Amino acid sequence: MAKPRELRRRIRSIQNTRKITKTMELVSTSKLKRAQDRVVGARPYARALAEVLGDLYAPDLAERFPLLRQPAADGTKRVGLVLITSNRGLCGAFNANLIREARRRMQELEGQGVSIDLHLVGKKGISYFKFTKRAVASQRTDIGDKPTAAHAAELVAPLMAQFQAGTLDAVEVVFAQFKSAVSTPPTTLRILPVTPPRADRRLGGSAVSTGTDALSAQPPNRLSAYYILKPSADAILESLLPLYVRNQMFRALVETAAAEHGARRTAMKNATDSAGDMLDLLRRTYNRARQAVITQELAEIVGGAEALKG
């Protein structure tokens, strides 16, 4: 059994650790609320944008816009894969799950003979692929947990340019889909080529090559709306398509940021609870050790007194 002094030292250390984890849990809870509000606030705009794009979409228009160009008959040759992770740890298996999903998708694509341009957002993903010595096309660490529309535009602009030039056949994003604070599954979403949700449903295709279409926000089943288009559908689509792609990337960034705070809050709560359980065990052990010392001292005193009597 450990000595009482050692047990007291361990108890103080765990108490200090529990204060830190409890504070981090409260901070993450506060940040999660704001991040969740941003996710909820972005959804109506994305849904309306998808509905308008779906109403304007037509096969004859798709032939004239590079962002709507589907892969050639011989299949996809090169894919730009964007992996979004966090810059900080202490959030459980959050980053590990995202990296695992990216690796799964990469193995799937490479098994089909597809080349991959890997684009990384977040220090955790960068550190992992640096350790594995994987070639990286680009990397960003300045976005953090407060992404903006400008960040999304900066990320997706070169990818759109490469796709329009024919260098890339598709662009996919691996991110954490925010369903709730405790449900943030890693998801792969194909953002290029653009496949409008309603048009996709009419044609029987899929806007997402793998995973769950978390960002398409399927509109209700209704008749196509009638619009008076000025100056023309072509001019509107020319501005709307890049906006739609940027919005998809922005949604992925915002949802991943909210999922990070949810994962960190859960991890810190579990750590705080575990520290409390450990403290209870150490206090019981300390009390038994102290009682054993007191009992031994009393026995020595009684023994000494009996020896004096004899």
ChimeraX attribute file (.defattr): number of C-alpha atoms within 10 A of each C-alpha:
attribute: neighborCount
match mode: 1-to-1
recipient: residues
	/A:1	8
	/A:2	9
	/A:3	12
	/A:4	17
	/A:5	12
	/A:6	10
	/A:7	18
	/A:8	13
	/A:9	11
	/A:10	16
	/A:11	20
	/A:12	12
	/A:13	12
	/A:14	18
	/A:15	16
	/A:16	12
	/A:17	15
	/A:18	21
	/A:19	13
	/A:20	14
	/A:21	21
	/A:22	18
	/A:23	15
	/A:24	19
	/A:25	23
	/A:26	14
	/A:27	14
	/A:28	20
	/A:29	18
	/A:30	13
	/A:31	20
	/A:32	22
	/A:33	15
	/A:34	12
	/A:35	24
	/A:36	22
	/A:37	12
	/A:38	17
	/A:39	21
	/A:40	12
	/A:41	11
	/A:42	16
	/A:43	15
	/A:44	12
	/A:45	12
	/A:46	18
	/A:47	17
	/A:48	14
	/A:49	19
	/A:50	23
	/A:51	23
	/A:52	18
	/A:53	22
	/A:54	22
	/A:55	17
	/A:56	22
	/A:57	21
	/A:58	13
	/A:59	10
	/A:60	8
	/A:61	13
	/A:62	17
	/A:63	12
	/A:64	12
	/A:65	14
	/A:66	19
	/A:67	22
	/A:68	19
	/A:69	19
	/A:70	17
	/A:71	14
	/A:72	9
	/A:73	6
	/A:74	6
	/A:75	12
	/A:76	17
	/A:77	18
	/A:78	20
	/A:79	22
	/A:80	23
	/A:81	24
	/A:82	26
	/A:83	24
	/A:84	27
	/A:85	30
	/A:86	24
	/A:87	20
	/A:88	14
	/A:89	14
	/A:90	16
	/A:91	19
	/A:92	16
	/A:93	13
	/A:94	24
	/A:95	26
	/A:96	16
	/A:97	18
	/A:98	25
	/A:99	22
	/A:100	12
	/A:101	21
	/A:102	24
	/A:103	13
	/A:104	12
	/A:105	18
	/A:106	19
	/A:107	13
	/A:108	12
	/A:109	17
	/A:110	14
	/A:111	10
	/A:112	12
	/A:113	13
	/A:114	16
	/A:115	16
	/A:116	20
	/A:117	17
	/A:118	19
	/A:119	21
	/A:120	24
	/A:121	22
	/A:122	21
	/A:123	19
	/A:124	21
	/A:125	24
	/A:126	24
	/A:127	13
	/A:128	14
	/A:129	15
	/A:130	12
	/A:131	9
	/A:132	9
	/A:133	9
	/A:134	11
	/A:135	12
	/A:136	14
	/A:137	13
	/A:138	13
	/A:139	17
	/A:140	16
	/A:141	15
	/A:142	13
	/A:143	16
	/A:144	16
	/A:145	22
	/A:146	14
	/A:147	19
	/A:148	13
	/A:149	15
	/A:150	10
	/A:151	17
	/A:152	21
	/A:153	18
	/A:154	11
	/A:155	20
	/A:156	21
	/A:157	14
	/A:158	11
	/A:159	20
	/A:160	24
	/A:161	14
	/A:162	16
	/A:163	22
	/A:164	18
	/A:165	11
	/A:166	14
	/A:167	15
	/A:168	23
	/A:169	22
	/A:170	27
	/A:171	23
	/A:172	21
	/A:173	23
	/A:174	24
	/A:175	32
	/A:176	30
	/A:177	25
	/A:178	24
	/A:179	14
	/A:180	12
	/A:181	19
	/A:182	12
	/A:183	13
	/A:184	21
	/A:185	20
	/A:186	23
	/A:187	21
	/A:188	27
	/A:189	25
	/A:190	24
	/A:191	26
	/A:192	27
	/A:193	23
	/A:194	23
	/A:195	25
	/A:196	26
	/A:197	25
	/A:198	25
	/A:199	20
	/A:200	15
	/A:201	15
	/A:202	10
	/A:203	10
	/A:204	9
	/A:205	12
	/A:206	15
	/A:207	22
	/A:208	21
	/A:209	14
	/A:210	13
	/A:211	15
	/A:212	16
	/A:213	19
	/A:214	20
	/A:215	20
	/A:216	22
	/A:217	16
	/A:218	17
	/A:219	14
	/A:220	8
	/A:221	8
	/A:222	7
	/A:223	7
	/A:224	12
	/A:225	10
	/A:226	8
	/A:227	10
	/A:228	7
	/A:229	11
	/A:230	9
	/A:231	8
	/A:232	10
	/A:233	16
	/A:234	17
	/A:235	11
	/A:236	14
	/A:237	19
	/A:238	15
	/A:239	10
	/A:240	18
	/A:241	19
	/A:242	17
	/A:243	13
	/A:244	19
	/A:245	21
	/A:246	23
	/A:247	22
	/A:248	22
	/A:249	24
	/A:250	24
	/A:251	25
	/A:252	26
	/A:253	29
	/A:254	27
	/A:255	27
	/A:256	29
	/A:257	30
	/A:258	29
	/A:259	31
	/A:260	31
	/A:261	27
	/A:262	27
	/A:263	24
	/A:264	25
	/A:265	28
	/A:266	19
	/A:267	20
	/A:268	23
	/A:269	19
	/A:270	16
	/A:271	19
	/A:272	23
	/A:273	15
	/A:274	14
	/A:275	20
	/A:276	15
	/A:277	11
	/A:278	15
	/A:279	19
	/A:280	13
	/A:281	12
	/A:282	17
	/A:283	16
	/A:284	11
	/A:285	17
	/A:286	21
	/A:287	13
	/A:288	14
	/A:289	18
	/A:290	15
	/A:291	12
	/A:292	12
	/A:293	14
	/A:294	12
	/A:295	12
	/A:296	12
	/A:297	12
	/A:298	12
	/A:299	12
	/A:300	12
	/A:301	12
	/A:302	12
	/A:303	11
	/A:304	12
	/A:305	11
	/A:306	10
	/A:307	9
	/A:308	8
	/A:309	6
	/A:310	6
